[in-house]
């Protein structure tokens, strides 16, 4: 997605060969116009999947997921990373090791918001080794619902996640695919910008 790639080039900061910082439009401050375009693009790509629900992970997955939910006309559920006093229903949970924080979190969704006949689109901000996406997939499976697609805003294709998810048979659509972050430079798959 051209607009997203341009935004990554102009505002992204390469922190290391492995990590890209995009706090100015996705992970801290949020660009609503870009999120709107991202939501539209996900809706277009998954239009034929009969999606009934979107599942994401707090907090950075929420903005793109909500915009996709708006265009697809389906509800959005976000998994929580911490136990909440108000999250008292029967919980569907999975363990997720965080790539950026190097810690393991239990992520949870109330079983009230996933039905076994749901066709789910999983959305997340980044795809690195696939732990977050696989945790969300596991939660959806526990509910008996089906994962019909995985939508990623920024895929770091040099890490293992995308390959792993595709090996499991999931359809993965990533709006920006990064081939390399070497030498402080963002290189996209199929084209070199910047
Ligand atoms: P994975 O679970 O696929 O290994 O990593 C994906 C998760 O880690 C995402 O939910 C995202 O929050 C975080 N993450 C992974 N790599 C990056 C990165 O390069 N930059 C940022 N900002 N977050 C990342």
Boltz pocket constraint, residues with backbone or C-beta under 6 A from the ligand:
constraints:
  - pocket:
      binder: B
      contacts: [[A, 18], [A, 19], [A, 20], [A, 21], [A, 22], [A, 27], [A, 57], [A, 60], [A, 97], [A, 98], [A, 99], [A, 100], [A, 124], [A, 125], [A, 126], [A, 127], [A, 128], [A, 129], [A, 130], [A, 131], [A, 132], [A, 133], [A, 156], [A, 161]]
      max_distance: 6.0
